[in-house]
């Protein structure tokens, strides 16, 4: 069954999709960025580049990773609130530099 993303039920969506991000100055922003590619967010100062890259996408990848860590180890980590977003799909593990 096709869900409109161009992938079947067992295929990985080739995009990271962010729906209605409301982190910091982002106002219900929807984004689809290709996976396994070099992607750059550009814009004027204050346009939300860091809010999208670090406050939304990386924050959710980190939060999901921490959920997979054993509860004993998880209590040693700083608590991570979920970013204000309706949904994020196609998100692989992430490292921020």
Secondary structure, 3 states (H helix, E strand, C coil): CCCCCCCCCCCCCCEEEEEEECCCCCCCEEEEEECCCCCCCCCCCCCCHHHHHHHHHHHHHHHHHHHHCCHHHHCCCCCCCCCCCCEEECCCCCCCC
